[in-house]
Amino acid sequence: MAGDWIKTRVWLCRDPKVIRMADFLAEQRGFMHWLTDPVQQSCKETAYEHVTRNVTVALCVTGLVVTWGTARERGNREGDDLVLDCCELEEVSAIADIPCFGAAMAHVGWASQRDDDCVVFPKFFKDHESPEDRHKRQNAERQAAFRDRNKSTLRDAKVTDARNVTVTHREEKRRTTTPLPPSGAFLRFWEAWPRSTRKASRGKCWQVWKRGGFEAQAEQIVAHVEAMKISLDWRKDGGAFIPAPLAYLNQRRWEGADTTGVQPSTGPALYRREGVM
């Protein structure tokens, strides 16, 4: 059952707070009488006159496990705190069955008395959460931080122009990197090119076209493309040997080409990627 589970750390007996609790108890007269009564001994200043610190530490660990388990079963959760109603520090000592134990827990900050007759165990659920709960909490915190970073990035990326039109840097980049070519000659070349190898290189092809000054050769370029489209070289293997338009322009493949000797394909069109039969 979930309510029966309590985290017991194997190193709890080495926790500095547990050791401080043991030292605090060892100096409490009520604890000294309780510890030495079975053997009818008395302590002058501390319980360590008759037992070692390890004995008192072991008693503290036992008392903590019993107290925490009872409080988790009977208490209420308020945030990360565990609140035990109708309880005072003396009742905590009775739960642990160790005199002055509640005061010892308060001494190290593991318990506090509230005015409404309640004892609070601060940050109990954060300090005693199961590995599964801790994993879920850490994941939720990481996701919340990720969402906050994304919101901040989107907020910083937005800009407002003089006409109060909100645009983003991504939209500006798309407009500048893919210009609409005003040249009718280039558009004729682009429309003549087999669709299967166009992909998304129109903007780069337009830049090469402008730099190369291909306007004067537009008729020759388009004629060469039209001739090669029906050639066996470009139609074989489903158009696998059609060059990319960007490579075609960069290498100026139409220059010195003699299309009169181009061998046309006699079979059906093989531009399967264009959907043409």
N, C-alpha and C positions, 0 to 999 in steps of 0.2 A: 504494500500500500504506500502511496506517496506520502501520507502523513506520518508513517513509521520511519521514513528515511531521514537520517541525520548524518551530516558529513563529519567523520572523525578523522582528522589528519594524523598520520602516523608520527609526525614530528611535533604534535601538540604539547608533549611534555617538555619540549625545548623552546616553546614559544616564550619570549621575554615577559609577556603579560602573565602567563601562567606562573612563571618563577616569581614574579613580583607579588602575585596573589598568595603564593605559598609563604613568602617572607612576611606579608601583611598578616596572614592568619597566625603565623608562628608567634606573633607578638600580642595577640588578642587573648585576654585572660579567659574569656568564655571558651575559646578553642583549646587553650592549654588544659583547663579542667576536664573538658570532654575527652581529650586525647589521653590524659594520664589517669583518669578515674579508674579504668579497669585494673590497673596495676597499683593503685593507691600511691601514686607518686605526685609530687608537686614541682612546679617550675618557678624559678625566681624571676627570670626576665623573658625567656623565650622557650618555645617548645623544642628548639634544637638542642636543648640540654639533655633530652632523652631520645630524640629521633633525629635522623638525618633529613636534610632538605629533600632528598629524593622521595621519602615517605610522604611528606606534605605535598609535594608536586603530584604524586600519584593520586592522593586524595582529591586534589583540585581537578585533575583530569576526569576522575569518576564523577565528581559533583557537576562539572560542566556538561558532560554527556547527558546525565539525568535531567538537569535543569533545561538545557536546550531542547531535548526531546519532548519534555512535558509542555514547555512554552509553545513549541511549534504545534503541538496537538490541540492545546486549549486556547491559544492566543489568537489575535487578529492582526492582519497585515495592514500597515499604513505606510505606503511607499516601500522603501527598503527596510523599514523598522518593523519589529515584532512587538506587539503590545499585549500585556497580560492584565486583564481587568481584575478588580477586587483583590488587589495584591500589593504588598509592600515588600521591602527588602528582607524583612524578617520571615515572610512567607517563602521567599526564595531560599533562605537558609533551611527552612523546614522541608522544601521540595528536595534539596540536595542532601538533607539529613546531616548537615555539617554546620555547627554554630558559626555565626559571623560570616557565612559564605556570601550572602547577598551584599554585605558591606565590602567584601573583598572584590566582588565583580564590579561594584560601583567604583572602587578605588582605581581600577585599571580602565574604566570607561566602557565596560561590557554590559552595564545595567545602570539605570537611573530611575529615581523615584519621581513620579509626576503628581501634581496637586490633586488630580481627580481620582486618587486611589488606584493608580495603575503603575506598573513597572514597565519601562521601555527597554528593549534590547536594540540599541542603535545599529543600523546597517546589517541587521541579522541576515536578511535574504541575499544580500550581495556577498557577504562573507561566507555564507553556507550554501550557496546555490550549487546544484548538481552540475557535473560536466556538461550534460545536454542543455540545461538551461543557460549556462554560461556561454556555450557555443551559439545558441539562438540569440542571446542578448548582444553578443559581439557582432554577429552578422547583421542584426537590425541596426546597430550603431554605425557599422560601415556603410550600409545601404543609405541611411539617412545622411551621412556625411557626403556620400557620392551624389545624392540628389541635390544637396545644398551647393556643391561645387558646380554641378551642371547649371543650376538656376543662376548662379553668379556669373558663369561664363556666358550664358545666353543674354543676360542682362547687360553685360559689358560689351557684347558684340553688336547690339542694336544701336543704330544711329538714326537721327532724325534730320532730314534735309530742310531747306528753307520753306518748303511747301508743306511741312508737317507730315511728310510721307515717310513711314518707317521702312527702312531697308536693312539688309544684313550684309556683312562682308562677303558671304558666300554668293549672294545674288550679284554683287558688284563684280566678283571674280568671274562668274559665269558670263556676264555681259562683255567683259574685256577680253577673255581668252577665246571666245567663239564669236567673232564679228560676223555680221551679215555682209557678204561680198556684194558690192554694187555693180561689179562688172558683169555685163551680160555674156561676154565671151567665156568667162570662167564658169558661169552657170551652165552654159551649153556643154562645156567640157565635163562638168560634174554630173549632169544628167545623162550624158553619153556613156559614162563609166559604168561597168557592171556593178550592180548593187551589192553583190556578194562580198566585195572587197572594200566597199566604202567605209564601213564601220563608223568611227567618230572622228575622222581626221580632216574634215572639211576646213576647219579654221587654219590648221597648219598648212594645208595645201594652198589655201588662199594667200597666206603669207609668202610661201615660196613662189607662187605665181606672180605676185607683185614685185618681189625682189628680183626675179629673173626677167621681168619685162616681157612676159609671154603674150601680151596683147597682140603684138605684130605677127606672132606665129599661131594665133588661135585657130585659123582655118586649117593649117597643116596638122596641128595637134589633134583637133577634133576628127579630121579625116583619118588620121592614123589610128585613133582609138576605135572608130567605127569599123575600119578594115580588120583590126586585130580581134574585135568582138566575134567576128564570124570565122576567124581562122581556126585551124585545127590545133595550133599551139595553145591557144587560150581556152578552147572548148574541151580538150581532152581531160580525162579524169575528173569530170565534173567541175572544171574551172580551177583545178588545184594549182595551176602554174600561172594564173593571172597575178601580175605584180600588184603591190599596194599602190594606190594613186600617188602617195607621197614619194615613194621610191621612183615611180615612173617620172615624176616631174624633176626630182633631184638629179636623176641620171640622164635626163633629156633623151629618152629612148626613141623619140620620133625623128631626131636629127640623123640624117644619113640613111634612114630606113626606106627601103623600096617596097611599097605595098603592092606593086604590080605582080610580084612573085609570091605573094602570100597565098598559101594553099588553104582554100575554104574547107570547112567541114562538110562532108556529104551526108552524114548521118543526122539523127535528131539532135536538137540542142541539148547540151549537157550541163547547163547552168542549174543544177538541181537546187543549189542554195538560193537562187533567185525565184524558184518556183515556176520556171519557164520550161516547157516541154517541146 
